[in-house]
Amino acid sequence: MSLRGVDLSEIPEETVRVARAVFPKSCLAMRIRDVLGPVFTDADFDGLFPTRGRPAVSPARLALVSVLQFAEGLTDRQAAHAVRSRLDWKYALSLELTDTGFNFSVLSEFRDRLAGSDAGRGVFDAVLRAAGEAGLVKAGKRQRTDATHVLAVTRDLNRLEFVVETLRVALNAIASQAGDWLAALAPPEWFDRYSARPEDTGLPSRWAARLGHGDQCGVDGTVLLNAVWSRTAPPALRRLPAVELLRQTWVQQFQHVDGVVRWREPRNTPPALIRLRTPHETEARTGSKRDTGWSGYKVHLSETCEPDAPHLITHVHTVPAPVNDFVVLEDIHGALAERGLLPDEHLVDAGYVDAQQIHHARRDHGVELVGPVKTTSVKEQVAGDFFDNSRFTIDWEGHQAVCPGGRTSVSWLSGRSRHGTPVTRVRFGARECAACELRSSCTDCKTGRNLTLRPKAEHDILQQARIEQDTDHWRSRYGHRAGVEGTISQAVQAFGMRRSRYRGLTKTRVQHHLAGAAINLARLDAWLTGRPLARTRITPFAAFRPAG
């Protein structure tokens, strides 16, 4: 298909006349068109289409249809039918009343093009840019960010089901490519173990039997892999994705012990960020947060939160499930800087905040990161029985520290933490600490008290933040962050963000960008019609809580 530019700036007169007669008070699609204009142009999607071939459906129209589809929770068939039959959609899309639309499969093909070029963000950005041109979103002031988990479209598998299913998928792929070769290799018992899905074959329930079944599966998979890499095997088998997935899975899940294939202990398996979980969605990973565990992804939503403007989502960031929140903060600030939408204050929860992030946000972007920092990780210091680092006087230029007892450190060394960040390790003399009358409140280490300090800028930030977050002023300032929970609730309940519709991280990102754009349309419509924000709901019992 080739791109033939279509001008969407003018709506056909007959479409305008009939639509306004049928919708005298307007509606979401028409209001958005009137306020934001066409939003998209075909030129925005030049890179997605070749220069030769039969004309494609206008990608600008497909982009708007995709956003409206997510705004109303429609399937592809329903969205294509709406283009043919609904006056408000024809008005928004600048279509003649007699336009018959397109086949529903075009929407799926369009999303594939967006995913292939990572252009879903461009659709989201176009809506946000149009809102900015209409004066409905501006840089500065406050924004807030939070994340929620996203379930993969595939079913969760336990470890035994995963390895059995991975081997079954590989056998099916090899059978399609070289059936005669596999039939000569496979023993009869393989057909009983791997012909059907693991949930249909009734895996053992007793732990010892399950462990033995897993070991046997490991042996069978190893035999298959050795045969595939032998000289007698067709070379094309080694290039099959299912065979490569089998090889990676067996490296992660099994090990050779005295020449025998055995399950790996859980502590010896790879970290969650690289550990495979299903042969049917290789990019999904396992994540956990407190008591919640899931397989899939995580999406971060940032939004404006000023009372004199609509609360619009300014950034959508989808990552694998195990990625820590503080890792993505720089990406979020970088994306907001590209759009010219950096806030003055960024309200986040504890998962995004530490001294390094606060320092980098101020230094690199001029953003004040507001969120609760950890007080201390030492149990005795939490209880107030031990002196924490704030009780020591640090002379950064003289490279020494003075303890509450007035003694000076004997060692000052630069190093790295276990996370790879620069730290300074300070040690006090064992002899002085042993004779100190404050020893019981300072250290029980025989070699004397040791301190691990962050770089000076981060150290000062951390000490100041710990003091400020105990004040009423800080609590009032931080209280505005709570509203992002309502955004997460809306995204999950009204726009289906909690579950991925498609397989793979790239397509899930397209889904989230389209959903984010749809949320912004819904919020713009609510702002234009004067519909107030919903109040926080409480249970009937909680309503009777005594005052004070």
N, C-alpha and C positions, 0 to 999 in steps of 0.2 A: 504494500500500500504506500502511496505517496501523499504528501500533505498539500492540500489546496486551501489557501487561506480563505476564511469566511469572516465577513464583517458582522460583528454582533452588537455594534453600537446602537443600531436603530431597530426598534421593535415594529413589525408590520402594523399598519394602522388598524386593519380589521381585527387583529389579535388584541390590540389595546382596547378597542371599542367594546368587543364582546366580553373580554375579561373584566373590565371595570363595571360593566353592566351586571355581570354575574356575581362579582365580589366588590360591592360598593364600599365595604369597609376594609378591603384589601386582605391579604393573608401573608404567611411567612415568605413564600417564594417571591411574591410580588413586591413586598416591602423591601426585602433584601436587594432585589433588582433596582428598585427606585433609589435606594440610599447608597448602595455600593457600586452600581453600574454593572457592566458585564462581568466583572471580577477577573475572568480569564481571557486570554487572546490565543489564537492558534500559534503565534510566534513564540509563545512560552514553551512550546513543545516541539520546536524544530528538530532537536536532536533525537527524538524518538521515532522519526519516520524517514524513510529514504526519499530521494528526490525523484525517483522513477516508479512507475506502477500505477495501478488504478487508484482513483481518489479515495481517501479515507474519510470516515465520518469525522467531523470537526472535533479535534481533541479538546478545544475549549468547552464545547458543549458536553463532551463526555466527562470532563472534569467536574463541571457543575452538576451533572446528573449523578455522578458518584457521590458527591457531597450531600446532595438532597436525598439520595438513597439511604445514606447512613443517618441523616437527620430524622428520617421517618421509619427507619428499620425495615426497609423493603428488600426483597430478593432481587436478583438480576431480572427475572421475568416480570416482576411487579414494577420495577423501575422502568423497564422498556415499555411496558403497557402504559405507565403514567405519561411518558413522553408522547405517546400516540393519542391519549384520551383526555388529559387534564389541561384545562385552560390556564391554570396558574403556572404550570411547568412550561407550557408553550410561551407564555409571557416572559418568564425568566430566561428562557433559552433563545428568545428572538425568532421563534418559528411561526410559519404560516399556519392557519387553522387546519389546512388540508394536509399538512406534513404527516407522513405515515411513520416517521421515526426510523428505528433500526432493529435488527435482530438482537435479542438479549445477550447472545454470546459475545457481542462486541465489547461489552463491559468487562468481561473476564480477560479478553485480549488486551484491553487498555490497561488494566491493573498489572498484567504481566509486563507490559512495556514500562510502566512506572517502576515496577520492582527491578527490572533488568538494568535500569539507569539510575536507580535510587532517586527517582523524581517525585516520590510521594511528598517529600518535604516541600517541594516547589508548589504543590497544590495547597498545602497548609499555609505556606508563606504568602501566596497570592491573596487568600482571604484576609490574612492579617494585614497585608499591605493596603488592601482596599479599605479596611476599617481605619487604618492610620490616615489615609488620604481624606477620609470622611471626618477626621478629628475625634474618633472614638477610642483610640488607643495611643498613648504617648510614652516616651521614655521617662525615666526618673521615678520618683516616689517609691511606693512599696510593691513588691511582688512576693509570692510565696510558692513553695515547691514541696511536693510529697510524691510518694511512689506507691504502687500497688502491684500485687503479683498477677501474672497472666498465665492461665493454664494452656498447655499445648493442646492442639486439636486431636492428638493421638491419645490412646488409652495409656494409663500408668501401668508399668510392668515392674514386678519385683526382680531381684537379681537372677533367680532361676528361670523365670519366664523370659527375661531379656536374652540370656545366652541361648536358650532353646529356640526362641523365635529368630534370633540372628542366624543361627545355623540353618534353620528351616528356610529362611529367605535366601541364603546363599545356595543351598541345594536346589531350590527352584530356579534360581538364575542360571546355575550351571547346567541343569537339566534342559533348559530352553536353548542353551548355546551348544552343548555337547552331550546329549542324552545317552548315546551309546557308550561313551567313555565313562560316564558316571555310573551307568548300570553295571558295568564290569567291575567298578571299584566298590560300590556300596554293598555291605553285608545285609542280609535279610532283616536283621533287627533294626536297622536304620529306618526302614519303612514304617515300623510300628512306632518309633520314637518321634519321627519328624515329618510324617505325612500330613498331620493336622496341626492347627494352632495349639499352643500349650494349654490355653484355657479350655479347650475341647477334649483334651486327652486325659485329664485327671491326674495332675502331678501328685507325688507322694505328700502326705500331710505330716508324717513324723519327721523330726529334724534330722535324725541320722539318715533316714531314707532320702530326704531331699539333698543332703550333703553328698551322698553316694551318687545320686542321679546327676548332680552338678559335675562331680568329678568325671563321670562317664561321658557326659556331654563334652567336657574339656578334652578328653582323649579322642572322641570322635572328630571334633573340630580340628584338632592337631593333625590327625590322620589325613583329613581332607586337605588342609593347607599344605602339608608336605607333598601330597599327590599333585596338587595344582602347580607347585613349583618344581616338580620333577621334569625330566627331559621328555617323558612320554606324553605329558599333558599338552593340549592345544595352547599356544602362547596367549591367545585372546582371552582365556579365562582369568589371567592375572590382572587384566585391565577392567574387569567387571566391578562396578561400584560395590555390589553386595559382597564380593570376595574381599575387597580392600577393607570394608567395614568389619567383616569377620576377623580379619587379621588384627585390626586395631582393638577390637573387643577382646580377643584372646590375650593380647598383650596386657590389657588393663585388668582382666578378670582372673587370669590363671598364671601359674608359675610352675617351673620344673623343680621338684624336690627329689634329689637322688635319682634323677632320670624319670620320675613319675609326674604326670600332670596333676596339679592340685589347685583347688580354689585359693585365691589370695585372701588373707585376712582383711577385714574391712579397713583396718588402719594402714594397710599396704596398697590400697587402691589409689589411683590418681585423685587429685583434688577435683571438687565438683565442677570447676570451670572448664575442665577438659574431659571429664568422664562422660562417656556415652550412656544413654538411658533407654533408647529404643531404635531398632533398625529402620523404622518408618519416618523418623524425623531426627536427623543427625545433628541439628543445631540446638535442639531443646536440651536444657540442663536442669539439674535438681537444685532447688533453692530452699532456704529455711529462714524463718523469722519468728523468734520466740517459739510458740507451740505450733506454728503453721509450717508445713512442708508441702512443696508442690514441684511439679515438673513443667518447665516451660520457660517463661521470660519474666521481665519486670519492666513496667513503664513508669516514667517520671513525668509529671505534669507540672508546669509552671504557669502561674496566672497573675494578672493584675488584681489589686484588692482595694482600690480607692472608692470611697462612697459616692463620688461625683461622676463616675464613669462606669460603663459596663465591665463586669469582671470577665475578661477574655483570656483564653489560654494563649500564652506567648511562646511556648516551646513544648514539644513532645519528644521524649527520648526513650527509646526501647533498647534494652540490653538483655543479655543472658541472665537467668535467674540468680546465679551466685555472685554477680558483680556487686560490690559494696557501694552504698550510696555516696560516700565521700569521693569515690573515684570519678564519678560522672559530673561533679560540680564544675570543674574547669571546662568540660565540654558544653555544659549548659550556659555558662557565662560567655564562652566564646561564640556560641550561636546567637545569643541575645545581642552581643556586641555587633555581629554581622548585620543584624536587622536594625540596629540603632535603638534597641529597646532595653538597654541595661537599666536596672532599678537603682535607686539610691540605697534602699534597704531591701535585703533579701531574707525573708523569714523561712526558716527550715527547722526540721526536728533534729534530735541529737545524732542521728545516723549520718548527717552531712557535715557535722561541725567538729573541728579540732583547731588547735592554734595555727597550724600550718595553713589550713583552708582559709581561716579568717585573715591571716597575713597576706596570702596570695590574692584573695579577692580585693583587699584594699590596694595592694601594690600594683596589680596588673589591670584592674578594671574600675577602681574607685568605688567599689560596692561594699557596703557595711553588712557583713553576714551576721544575722541575729539568730541565735539558737543556743540551747543549753550545752555547755561543755561539761565533760566529766570532772568531778571534783578530785577524786583520787582512786586508784585501783588497789591500794594496799588496805587490807581489812582493818589493821590496827589504827591506821590513820583515819579511816571512815568513822571508827568508833570514838575518835578523839583522844586515844591513849598515846599516840606517837606523834612526834614532830614531822610535819610534811615539809616539802621544799620551800614553802613560803616563809618558814621560820628561820631560814638561813639568809645571811647577807652575802650577795654575790658581787664580787669585784671583777667585772668582765675584762677590764683593761689590764689589771694586775694578775689575772688568771689564778684567782684563789677565792675561797669561800670561807665565811666565818660562821660557826655553829652557834646555837643559843647559849652555849656555855662559854663563848668567847674564844674558842680554839680555832686555829687556822688550818685549812686543808694542806695536805702534803703532796697531793698528786692532782694534776689537771691534764687530761688526755682527750684528744678529739677522736671520735669513732663513728660507728654507724649502728642504728638500732636494728632489730630483727626485720623491720619493714624496709630497711635501706635508707632511712632518713638520717641526716647528720645529727649527732648528739655530742655532748661533752660529759665525760665521766670524771667525777670528783671523788677523791678518797681522803678520809681523815686517818691520822695515825692510830694504830691499835693501842699503843701505850697511853696516849692522851685520853682515848675513849674509855679505856679500862678504868682509869682513875677518876673519870668525870662523875659527879654526883647526879647528873641528869641522864645517865646512861639508860636507866630503865624506861625513860620516855623517848629515847632517841634510837637505840639499836640493840639488838641481841646478837649481832654478828661478832665473832671473835676477832676479826681483822679490822674492826672499826666501821664507822658509818660511811656508806657510799651514796652518792647522789648521781642521778642521770638527768642532765639538763638539756633542754632544747636550745636552739640558737637564740641569742639575746632577744631579737624582735618577737619571736614566738613565745619565749618565756614570759616577757612582760605582758604580752597580749593575754596569755593564759591566766596569769595572776590577776589582771584587771577584770577579765571576764568572770572569774569565779566570785569576785567581790560584787560586781554589778548585778549578776543574776539572782542575788538574794534580796534585791530591793523591789519595792512595790512599783517603782517607775519602770523597771525592766519587765516585770510581769505584765504590766498594762500594755507596754509596747509589743511584747511577744504574743499577747492574747489574740492579735489579729490573725496569727497563723492558723488557728483552729478552723477557720472557714474553708481551708483547702480540703478538709474532710468531706464537706458537702460536695465539692467538685469531684472527688474520687467516687462518692456515692452516685452522683449523676452519671459519670462516665461509665460506671459499672452497670447500674440498673437500667438506664435509658439508652445507652449506646453500646453495650455489650463489650466493654474493654477487658473484662475479667477473663474472657476466653478467646483464644485466637481462632479466627475463621479459616486460616490457611496454614500450610506447612512451611516452616522455615522462618528464620529471623527477618529476612528481607521482606517477605510478603506480610509478615506480622507488622513490620514498621509501616508499610503502606496502609494497612488497615487502621493503625493508630493515628496516622496523619490525617486520613480521611475522617475518622471519627472526631479528632480534635477540631478540624475545620467545621464539622457538623455541629459540634457543641457551641462553637463561636457563633454560628448562624442562629442557633436557638437562643443564645444569650443576647445577641443583638436584637432579635425580634422581641424578646421580653423587655429589653430596655426601651425600644421604640414604642411599645404599646403600654409602657408604664406598669408592667407587672412586677411587683416587688419580690425580693428574695424570700424564699420560704424560711419560716422560723425553725429553729432546732426543735425536733419532736422529742417529747418525753413521755414515759409510760404513765398510765393513770395512777399507779401507786406512787411513783416518784413525785407526782404533782402535789401530794399531801405531805411532802417533807417539811418539817417545822422550820420556820425562819431562824437563821443564825445557827 
